[in-house]
Every structure is written in structure tokens, then in C-alpha cells.
């Protein structure tokens, strides 16, 4: 396993991380498999484990904290998030100082830890002043309850710039990391956000690197969805909306490149993300040890420029620029 700094900070994380967004805890057997997977991840050199207060309404944090308790705290990096409702009260949501302070205590209790390494704002809160949010996070760093803070989805380049200006003006501790969605099929952060992150030394830890399973290659043109796959049961149908003829055709061609490289489509997709130096770590989901073994291989795969050019030809990505004149 290889390691990278989180932005301009001194913190190092494994290039492959384990996320618990979709960890299935629905039965004893599945919980057992999830525990085995996290333990194997640690053995393979993964030191970064991502969670959020909203995952299972705290159940994911409790599960993760229970498994990680077996490992030295100094050897692991744990993240969580705040924003989504944790109750029916008017202050039990968002990025107000009150909710942030209440929720960090809730997350620490769930995780059974004294501090959280990386603490993300899960979304942007239009109803709370940015300065209030940043000051609350700065204070939590001062108290030692979190070590670094960052943001996730909904924080546009303009909002990141605004936050950075506020941080510099008020002399606050830096915004260290951002966790957006990023994969071969969703490259919006390349248009502006990556530039902002590189300018200010903000690390990027993307989630959904396999586009909801599309980039694994298990979905085929003209064939039924594999039994038990996300496309057969996902309530919001995110992956189903991705299963277009155009996307499946691209995945088929990417699969041929993976075959030529003697690897899998999943490893190719993860290695493609890691081609960018501003990427600190890729957050992957793995509910079974076999999936983890495959994902870990991406840390050792470096793609030649000729391969990257071929991939670009397949993806045919066109950045969107708005011209005002």
C-alpha cells in the first residue's frame, strides 16, 4: 500500500480507503463479513476509514468504532461528517454551531474515540453563515475533538473560495480536505474544484469511484441485471440512471483495456483516479474480503500516458465552461 499527504497537511493516508456508506449490517452473517473486510483492510495497509453520522442513523459509526477498537489509535485515520438530521428537532440538522457541537459528541460516543481525524461538512448549509460553521470547526480543532476539517458535496468552487477568504481574514485553521463524488463518468470537479484545491493545498478524497458499480463491468448491454446487484434493489435508482447504452458501451471498451493490462475494470477505474496528484485517497466500499483484495491492487497500478490517452478517447469528456460577455 502506498500513502499520500492529505493536501498540504502532514497527515498521510492510504491511497485506498474503506467507506461505510453502503456497508450492509442487515444480518449477523453480513456484519461478520464486514468485520472481516475491515480487519483485512488493516492487514493490507489501509489506514483510512470513512464514516458519517447519517449512515444508518449512527449504526455505521457504532459498527466501525467497535471493529477499529482492536487496532492502535495512532495507526488509523478515521473520518465522519455532520449536516443531515439526527432527530426531529429544529436544531438537529445543518451546520450551525449548536448542531456541529452536539453532533461531534454523538459521533465520538458512537465511535468510542477521543477524537476524529477528519471531520467533514456533509453538505453546504444555505441557512447558516459560513463564518459560524468555520469558527465552530476551528474551535473543535482547538479543543482536540477533531484534528482536521473539510467539506463534501454541495461546496462549489465559489463556496470554497469564499470559505478560504474567510479563513485567511479571520486567521482560522485551514480547510484541509474535500470529499466529492468523482469517477470516470462524473468528472465535474475537474472543471474548477480541482484547481481551487491545488491552489490552497486542499486534499481530495473522492467517494463513489466506481460510479455505483457501473465501472465494475458487471452490467452488460442487453443482459439482465446481476442478481442482488445494486440496480435490482437501490431505492433511489442512482445506478439505474447510469446504465445507459452510451455508458455501457464505454465500460465495455474500458474492460478491453483492463484485460490488456491483466487487471480488472474496477482496478483500472481506481488507478485512473489516482493518476491525479491532488487525490489523497480513494474511498471504496467493500462488503466482502474478495472485493477488498481487488481494490487494494489499484495502489500498485500506474497507468502509462498512452493508456491514459486511450481512456480519454473512450470517455470523450468535454468540460463545461460558461462564457459571460
HELIX and SHEET records of a PDB file:
HELIX    1   1 UNK A   28  UNK A   43  1                                  16    
HELIX    2   2 UNK A   55  UNK A   58  5                                   4    
HELIX    3   3 UNK A   59  UNK A   68  1                                  10    
HELIX    4   4 UNK A   73  UNK A   75  5                                   3    
HELIX    5   5 UNK A   97  UNK A  111  1                                  15    
HELIX    6   6 UNK A  130  UNK A  143  1                                  14    
HELIX    7   7 UNK A  157  UNK A  170  1                                  14    
HELIX    8   8 UNK A  188  UNK A  190  5                                   3    
HELIX    9   9 UNK A  193  UNK A  200  1                                   8    
HELIX   10  10 UNK A  211  UNK A  216  5                                   6    
HELIX   11  11 UNK A  230  UNK A  232  5                                   3    
HELIX   12  12 UNK A  238  UNK A  242  1                                   5    
HELIX   13  13 UNK A  245  UNK A  260  1                                  16    
HELIX   14  14 UNK A  265  UNK A  273  1                                   9    
HELIX   15  15 UNK A  289  UNK A  296  1                                   8    
HELIX   16  16 UNK A  297  UNK A  300  5                                   4    
HELIX   17  17 UNK A  305  UNK A  315  1                                  11    
SHEET    1   A 2 UNK A   3  UNK A   5  0                                        
SHEET    2   A 2 UNK A  12  UNK A  14 -1                                        
SHEET    1   B 8 UNK A 203  UNK A 204  0                                        
SHEET    2   B 8 UNK A 175  UNK A 178  1                                        
SHEET    3   B 8 UNK A 146  UNK A 151  1                                        
SHEET    4   B 8 UNK A 116  UNK A 121  1                                        
SHEET    5   B 8 UNK A  77  UNK A  82  1                                        
SHEET    6   B 8 UNK A  48  UNK A  50  1                                        
SHEET    7   B 8 UNK A  16  UNK A  19  1                                        
SHEET    8   B 8 UNK A 282  UNK A 285  1                                        
END                                                                             
